[in-house]
Amino acid sequence: MHIIYLGTGAAEGIPALFCNCTFCQGVRKRGGKEIRSRSQVLIDGELSIDFPPDAFMHTRKYDLSAVKYLLVTHSHMDHFYAHDFILRGYKYAEDLTEPTLTVYGNAEVMDVFSECTAREMKAEVRERFVLHTVGAFEEFSFGDYKAYSLLAKHSSEEPLLYLIEKGGKRILHLTDTGRLPDDSVQFLSEIGGKAADLITFDCTFLFAETDASARHMGLDENMRTLERLSAIGLADKHTKKVITHFSHNAHPSADALARAEREYGVIAAYDGMELDI
């Protein structure tokens, strides 16, 4: 499986949209890998996890019309910018690589899709979408993939996380979430099977301390989660551990992320980073 981290920033992006703090000013000057668009992961060129407002930026290099499947974690704007779907056809898009996009998400995601496209979506564009409502703790298949939905700790709408399998490989996507609910760990334990080849961790807070009430993770909670997953066989020494979804408040400079990689044995994602498992 080929994984591309198209966007690695939290809701505000980096530099933050309306922020003029010292860190954001510095990022504007330094540029490079410290510039972060909102969260999106592309798998094998055909499966996207989330669809942010910055998907437009990602099309500068990648053909998002080739995406067949979209797994949505939750309805927050930075993970599901449904307004742009009115542009997937009509006079706005020709010669799509894949004519149909199948979307999986919770009930709130489906409501947001309807609300955001109600005024402008043409009937011939709407026909290009297949929508599936998914709740927590479900198993479903599409194409060559099998996915399991887990409950995240993030918002009141039943936010989802996903374990994705294809060709004997496994990816566990843990963004956005705070401390994993016990029910989600139990569900993973009951699924069983081999350890994940790759785990993507929400690391919004980076080095800042977090507690059980947080809606996101930092490195401390990443490591606690890794221990819990290792205890049930979902992580081992071969598992690649990627941290992403950084907030500008955590000051994720190149030096800070190099320190995280060195001290915690993780891979710090940047926009456009590619991995194979």
C-alpha positions as CSV (number, residue, x, y, z in Angstrom):
1,M,0.0,0.0,0.0
2,H,1.3,3.4,-0.9
3,I,0.4,6.2,1.5
4,I,0.7,10.0,0.9
5,Y,0.1,12.5,3.7
6,L,-1.4,15.3,1.6
7,G,-2.1,17.5,4.5
8,T,-0.7,17.4,8.0
9,G,-2.0,20.4,9.8
10,A,-4.8,20.9,12.3
11,A,-8.0,22.9,11.7
12,E,-6.2,26.3,11.4
13,G,-3.4,25.1,9.1
14,I,0.2,26.3,9.5
15,P,0.8,29.2,9.4
16,A,-2.7,29.6,10.9
17,L,-5.2,31.3,8.7
18,F,-5.6,34.5,10.7
19,C,-2.7,34.2,13.1
20,N,0.3,36.6,13.4
21,C,2.1,34.9,16.3
22,T,5.9,34.7,16.3
23,F,5.8,31.1,15.2
24,C,3.4,31.7,12.3
25,Q,5.5,34.7,11.2
26,G,8.6,32.5,11.2
27,V,6.9,29.7,9.2
28,R,5.9,32.3,6.5
29,K,9.5,33.3,6.2
30,R,11.0,29.7,6.4
31,G,8.4,28.0,4.2
32,G,9.2,24.5,3.1
33,K,8.0,21.5,5.1
34,E,6.8,23.7,7.9
35,I,3.9,24.9,5.8
36,R,1.0,22.5,6.5
37,S,-2.4,22.2,4.9
38,R,-5.4,20.6,6.5
39,S,-5.5,16.8,7.1
40,Q,-5.9,14.4,4.2
41,V,-4.4,11.0,3.6
42,L,-4.3,9.3,0.1
43,I,-3.9,5.5,-0.1
44,D,-2.9,3.9,-3.4
45,G,-4.2,6.9,-5.3
46,E,-7.8,5.7,-4.9
47,L,-8.8,5.9,-1.2
48,S,-8.8,9.2,0.7
49,I,-9.2,9.6,4.4
50,D,-11.1,13.0,4.8
51,F,-11.5,15.8,2.4
52,P,-10.4,19.2,3.7
53,P,-10.8,22.8,2.3
54,D,-7.2,22.4,1.1
55,A,-8.0,19.5,-1.3
56,F,-7.7,22.1,-4.0
57,M,-4.0,22.7,-3.1
58,H,-3.4,19.0,-3.2
59,T,-4.6,18.8,-6.8
60,R,-1.5,20.7,-7.9
61,K,0.3,17.4,-7.8
62,Y,-2.3,14.7,-7.4
63,D,-5.3,13.6,-9.4
64,L,-8.1,13.6,-6.9
65,S,-10.6,12.7,-9.6
66,A,-9.0,9.2,-9.4
67,V,-10.2,8.8,-5.8
68,K,-12.9,6.1,-5.8
69,Y,-13.5,5.9,-2.0
70,L,-13.6,8.5,0.7
71,L,-13.6,7.6,4.4
72,V,-14.7,10.6,6.5
73,T,-13.8,10.7,10.2
74,H,-16.2,13.4,11.2
75,S,-18.1,16.4,9.9
76,H,-15.8,19.2,11.1
77,M,-14.9,21.6,8.3
78,D,-11.2,20.8,8.2
79,H,-11.9,17.2,7.6
80,F,-15.0,17.4,5.4
81,Y,-15.4,20.4,3.2
82,A,-18.5,19.2,1.3
83,H,-19.0,22.5,-0.6
84,D,-16.4,21.5,-3.1
85,F,-18.3,18.4,-4.2
86,I,-20.6,20.6,-6.4
87,L,-17.5,20.9,-8.7
88,R,-17.1,17.2,-9.4
89,G,-18.7,17.3,-12.8
90,Y,-20.9,19.6,-15.0
91,K,-18.7,22.3,-16.6
92,Y,-16.3,22.3,-13.7
93,A,-14.7,18.9,-14.3
94,E,-14.1,17.0,-17.5
95,D,-12.7,13.5,-18.1
96,L,-12.7,12.4,-14.5
97,T,-10.5,9.4,-14.0
98,E,-13.1,7.8,-11.8
99,P,-16.7,8.8,-12.6
100,T,-18.1,7.8,-9.2
101,L,-17.0,8.7,-5.7
102,T,-18.3,6.5,-2.8
103,V,-18.4,8.3,0.6
104,Y,-18.5,6.6,4.0
105,G,-19.2,8.6,7.1
106,N,-21.5,9.0,10.1
107,A,-25.0,10.5,10.0
108,E,-23.8,14.0,10.7
109,V,-21.4,13.7,7.7
110,M,-24.3,12.8,5.5
111,D,-26.3,15.8,6.8
112,V,-23.4,18.1,6.1
113,F,-23.1,16.7,2.6
114,S,-26.8,17.5,2.0
115,E,-26.6,21.0,3.5
116,C,-23.5,22.1,1.7
117,T,-24.6,20.9,-1.7
118,A,-28.3,21.7,-1.6
119,R,-28.1,25.1,-3.3
120,E,-25.6,24.6,-6.1
121,M,-25.2,20.9,-7.0
122,K,-26.5,19.9,-10.4
123,A,-28.5,16.7,-10.7
124,E,-25.9,15.2,-13.1
125,V,-23.1,15.9,-10.5
126,R,-25.1,14.4,-7.6
127,E,-25.4,11.2,-9.6
128,R,-21.7,10.7,-9.4
129,F,-21.8,10.2,-5.6
130,V,-22.8,7.1,-3.6
131,L,-23.3,7.7,0.1
132,H,-23.0,5.1,2.9
133,T,-23.8,6.0,6.5
134,V,-21.5,4.2,8.9
135,G,-21.6,4.0,12.7
136,A,-19.0,2.9,15.2
137,F,-17.9,-0.7,15.4
138,E,-18.9,-1.8,11.9
139,E,-17.1,-3.9,9.3
140,F,-17.5,-3.0,5.6
141,S,-15.8,-3.7,2.3
142,F,-15.2,-1.8,-0.9
143,G,-13.0,-2.6,-3.9
144,D,-10.0,-4.5,-2.6
145,Y,-10.3,-3.0,0.9
146,K,-11.9,-4.0,4.2
147,A,-12.5,-1.4,6.9
148,Y,-13.5,-1.4,10.5
149,S,-14.9,1.8,12.1
150,L,-14.0,2.7,15.7
151,L,-15.3,5.3,18.0
152,A,-13.0,8.4,18.6
153,K,-13.0,10.7,21.5
154,H,-13.5,14.1,19.8
155,S,-17.0,15.4,19.5
156,S,-20.7,14.5,20.2
157,E,-21.5,13.3,16.7
158,E,-20.0,9.8,16.9
159,P,-16.6,10.6,15.3
160,L,-14.9,7.7,13.7
161,L,-11.5,6.2,13.3
162,Y,-10.6,3.4,10.8
163,L,-8.7,0.2,10.6
164,I,-8.1,-0.5,6.9
165,E,-6.9,-3.7,5.3
166,K,-5.7,-4.5,1.8
167,G,-3.6,-7.3,0.5
168,G,-2.5,-8.5,3.9
169,K,-1.5,-5.0,5.0
170,R,-3.1,-3.0,7.8
171,I,-3.3,0.8,8.5
172,L,-4.8,2.1,11.7
173,H,-5.9,5.7,11.4
174,L,-6.2,7.6,14.7
175,T,-7.0,11.2,13.7
176,D,-8.9,13.2,15.2
177,T,-9.1,11.8,18.7
178,G,-8.0,12.1,22.2
179,R,-7.6,9.1,24.5
180,L,-9.0,6.0,22.7
181,P,-12.3,4.9,24.3
182,D,-12.1,1.5,26.0
183,D,-14.8,0.2,23.7
184,S,-12.6,0.9,20.7
185,V,-9.6,-0.9,22.2
186,Q,-11.9,-3.8,23.1
187,F,-13.3,-3.8,19.5
188,L,-9.8,-4.0,18.1
189,S,-8.9,-6.8,20.5
190,E,-11.9,-8.8,19.3
191,I,-11.0,-8.2,15.6
192,G,-7.6,-9.7,16.3
193,G,-5.2,-10.5,13.4
194,K,-1.7,-9.2,12.8
195,A,-0.2,-6.0,14.0
196,A,-0.8,-2.9,12.0
197,D,1.9,-2.1,9.5
198,L,1.3,1.6,10.0
199,I,-0.5,3.7,12.7
200,T,-1.2,7.3,12.1
201,F,-1.4,9.2,15.4
202,D,-3.2,12.5,16.1
203,C,-0.4,14.6,17.5
204,T,-2.1,18.0,17.7
205,F,-0.4,19.0,21.0
206,L,3.1,17.5,20.2
207,F,5.1,17.9,23.4
208,A,2.4,19.5,25.5
209,E,0.9,17.3,28.3
210,T,-2.6,16.0,27.7
211,D,-5.2,14.4,30.0
212,A,-8.2,12.0,29.6
213,S,-10.6,14.9,28.8
214,A,-8.6,16.1,25.7
215,R,-10.1,15.9,22.3
216,H,-6.7,15.4,20.6
217,M,-3.4,13.8,21.5
218,G,0.2,14.7,22.1
219,L,3.2,12.5,22.2
220,D,2.5,11.5,25.7
221,E,-1.0,10.1,24.8
222,N,0.5,8.6,21.6
223,M,2.8,6.5,23.7
224,R,0.1,5.5,26.1
225,T,-2.0,4.4,23.1
226,L,0.9,2.5,21.6
227,E,1.3,0.6,24.8
228,R,-2.4,-0.3,24.8
229,L,-2.3,-1.4,21.2
230,S,0.8,-3.4,21.7
231,A,-0.9,-5.2,24.6
232,I,-3.6,-6.5,22.3
233,G,-1.3,-7.3,19.4
234,L,-2.2,-4.4,17.2
235,A,1.3,-2.9,17.3
236,D,4.7,-4.4,17.4
237,K,8.4,-3.5,16.7
238,H,7.7,-3.5,12.9
239,T,4.8,-1.1,13.0
240,K,5.5,2.3,11.5
241,K,4.4,5.1,13.8
242,V,3.5,8.4,12.1
243,I,2.5,11.6,13.9
244,T,0.4,14.2,12.2
245,H,-2.3,16.9,12.5
246,F,-0.1,19.5,14.2
247,S,-1.5,22.7,15.6
248,H,0.5,26.0,15.3
249,N,0.1,26.3,19.1
250,A,2.4,23.3,19.5
251,H,5.2,25.1,17.5
252,P,6.0,22.1,15.3
253,S,9.2,23.4,13.9
254,A,11.7,21.2,12.0
255,D,13.9,21.1,15.1
256,A,11.0,20.1,17.3
257,L,9.8,17.3,15.0
258,A,13.4,16.0,14.6
259,R,13.5,15.8,18.4
260,A,10.2,13.9,18.5
261,E,11.5,11.4,15.9
262,R,14.7,11.0,17.9
263,E,13.2,10.6,21.3
264,Y,10.0,8.7,20.5
265,G,10.9,6.6,17.5
266,V,8.1,8.1,15.4
267,I,8.0,9.5,11.9
268,A,6.9,13.1,11.7
269,A,4.7,13.6,8.7
270,Y,4.9,16.6,6.4
271,D,2.7,17.6,3.5
272,G,3.5,15.3,0.6
273,M,5.3,12.7,2.6
274,E,5.1,9.2,1.0
275,L,5.4,5.8,2.6
276,D,5.1,2.2,1.4
277,I,4.0,-0.8,3.5
